[in-house]
Amino acid sequence: MTTKPEGAEKRSLVRPVEHRADANGKMTVSGYAAVFGEVADIGGWFKEVVARGAFTNTLRTADVRAYFDHDTGRVLGRLSSGTLRCEEDDKGLRVEIDLPDTTDGRDVKTLVERGDVSGMSFRFEAVRQEWDETVDPPKRTLLEVRLGEVSVVSEPAYDGTSVAMRSLDEARKGARRQRNAAAFARRKAEAEAKFRKIS
């Protein structure tokens, strides 16, 4: 069943964060904030998969920012300024950030070089999703998301949120409504058929 919930959620991915410096010493970090088709356990409540193409529409219009540890006061880059680049490739959502010459930028550079920073994360709102309740735990497939931000994170955690649980509850309510409507239509058709036989 496809549903359209509201509310922001965060997901993190433990993957190596790569780094490189150009001839002028400018540091760029890169990695994946999401990997397509990879099944993630969301707090034991459900499984989640990001579908290929989930970021296509949002990358056309969103002016995404990059932060350190989701802290909006610690800006590392921005799409509209060209210091952040996000793209979908065959693997997932690839992120590149040209680190600023600020305290946070230098700190992130040092932490990445030392190997202390171990992942990337993204904040999103689900635009289109499907739920499969025939499996236990249920499986959510994110078909389209609205990307809010990406972050270099020190402690990645792919956890569930109350928003995610609300979207599961909404999917279940929608499925119940569909089943009830189908049952009502079936009973109505049976009653009409009996009435026609009697007449």
C-alpha positions in Angstrom: 0.0 0.0 0.0 1.3 3.5 -0.9 0.9 6.3 1.6 1.9 9.9 1.9 2.9 10.7 5.5 4.2 14.0 6.8 7.2 14.8 9.1 10.9 14.7 9.0 13.0 11.6 9.7 16.8 11.0 10.0 18.7 8.0 8.8 22.4 7.4 9.0 24.7 5.0 7.2 28.0 3.6 8.5 30.3 3.7 5.4 33.8 5.0 5.0 33.9 8.8 4.5 36.6 9.5 1.9 38.7 12.6 1.7 41.0 14.4 -0.7 42.9 17.7 -0.9 43.6 19.7 -4.0 46.8 21.6 -4.8 45.6 24.6 -2.8 44.9 22.5 0.2 41.1 22.6 -0.2 39.6 19.5 1.5 36.7 17.6 0.1 34.9 14.8 1.9 32.6 12.3 0.2 30.5 9.3 0.8 27.0 7.8 0.7 24.2 9.1 2.8 21.9 6.4 1.5 22.4 3.1 -0.4 19.6 1.8 -2.7 18.1 -1.6 -2.0 19.9 -2.0 1.4 17.6 -3.3 4.1 17.8 -1.4 7.4 16.2 -2.4 10.7 14.3 0.6 12.1 14.3 0.1 15.9 13.0 -3.5 15.5 9.6 -2.0 14.5 10.0 -2.5 10.7 12.5 -2.9 7.9 13.2 -0.1 5.4 14.6 0.1 1.9 15.4 3.2 -0.2 14.3 2.6 -3.8 16.4 3.7 -6.7 15.2 7.1 -7.9 13.9 8.2 -4.5 15.9 11.4 -4.6 15.5 12.3 -8.3 12.7 14.9 -7.9 14.1 16.5 -4.7 17.5 17.0 -6.2 16.0 19.0 -9.0 14.5 21.6 -6.7 15.9 21.4 -3.1 18.6 23.7 -1.8 20.1 21.2 0.6 22.7 22.1 3.2 25.4 19.9 4.7 26.0 20.0 8.5 28.2 18.3 11.0 26.1 16.0 13.3 22.8 17.5 12.1 23.6 20.7 13.9 22.2 23.6 11.8 24.7 26.0 13.4 27.6 23.9 11.9 27.2 24.4 8.2 29.7 22.7 6.0 28.3 23.3 2.5 25.2 24.1 0.4 24.0 23.0 -3.0 23.2 26.5 -4.3 26.7 27.7 -3.5 28.4 24.7 -5.2 30.2 23.7 -2.0 27.9 20.6 -1.7 27.1 18.2 -4.5 24.5 15.4 -4.2 23.7 13.0 -6.9 22.1 9.6 -7.4 24.3 7.0 -8.9 23.8 3.3 -9.3 24.7 2.7 -5.7 22.8 5.5 -3.9 22.9 9.1 -2.8 26.5 10.2 -3.2 27.5 13.3 -1.3 30.6 15.6 -1.8 31.3 18.5 0.5 34.1 21.1 0.0 34.9 21.8 3.6 35.1 25.5 4.6 38.1 27.1 6.3 36.2 27.4 9.6 36.6 25.8 12.9 34.0 23.2 12.1 35.5 22.6 8.6 39.0 22.1 10.0 37.7 19.9 12.8 35.8 17.7 10.3 38.9 17.5 8.1 41.0 16.4 11.1 38.4 13.9 12.3 38.0 12.3 8.8 41.8 12.1 8.3 42.2 10.3 11.7 39.3 8.0 10.9 37.2 9.2 13.9 34.2 10.1 11.7 32.5 7.0 10.4 29.4 7.9 8.4 27.0 10.2 6.7 23.3 10.8 7.4 20.3 12.5 5.8 17.1 14.1 7.0 14.1 13.6 4.8 10.3 13.6 4.5 8.7 10.6 2.8 6.6 11.8 -0.2 5.7 8.3 -1.6 6.2 5.0 0.2 4.9 1.5 0.2 4.3 -0.8 3.1 4.4 -4.6 2.9 2.5 -6.0 5.9 2.7 -9.6 4.7 6.1 -10.0 6.3 7.1 -9.7 9.9 8.3 -7.1 10.8 6.6 -5.0 8.1 8.8 -3.6 5.3 8.7 0.0 4.2 10.0 1.1 0.7 10.8 4.8 0.3 9.8 5.5 -3.3 10.3 9.3 -3.2 11.6 11.6 -0.5 12.0 15.3 0.1 15.7 15.8 1.1 16.1 18.3 4.0 19.9 18.0 4.7 22.9 15.7 4.7 25.4 15.5 7.5 28.8 14.1 8.3 28.2 12.3 11.6 30.4 11.1 14.3 28.0 8.4 15.6 25.8 7.0 12.8 22.6 5.3 13.9 19.9 4.1 11.6 17.1 4.4 14.1 13.4 4.7 14.0 11.5 7.8 14.9 8.0 8.6 16.1 7.3 10.0 12.6 8.2 6.7 11.1 5.9 4.9 13.5 3.1 7.3 12.7 3.5 6.6 9.0 3.3 2.8 9.7 0.1 3.4 11.7 -1.4 5.5 8.8 -0.5 2.7 6.4 -2.3 0.2 8.6 -5.4 2.4 8.9 -5.4 2.9 5.1 -5.2 -0.8 4.5 -8.1 -1.4 7.0 -10.2 1.2 5.2 -9.5 -0.5 1.9 -10.4 -3.9 3.3 -13.6 -2.6 4.9 -14.6 -0.8 1.7 -13.9 -3.9 -0.4 -15.9 -6.1 2.0 -18.8 -3.6 2.0 -18.8 -3.5 -1.8 -18.8 -7.3 -1.9 -21.7 -7.6 0.5 -23.7 -5.0 -1.4 -23.1 -6.8 -4.7 -24.2 -10.1 -3.1 -27.4 -8.5 -1.7 -28.3 -6.9 -5.0 -27.8 -10.3 -6.8 -30.1 -12.0 -4.3 -32.7 -9.2 -4.7 -32.6 -9.6 -8.5 -33.2 -13.4 -8.1 -36.2 -12.8 -5.9 -37.7 -10.2 -8.2 
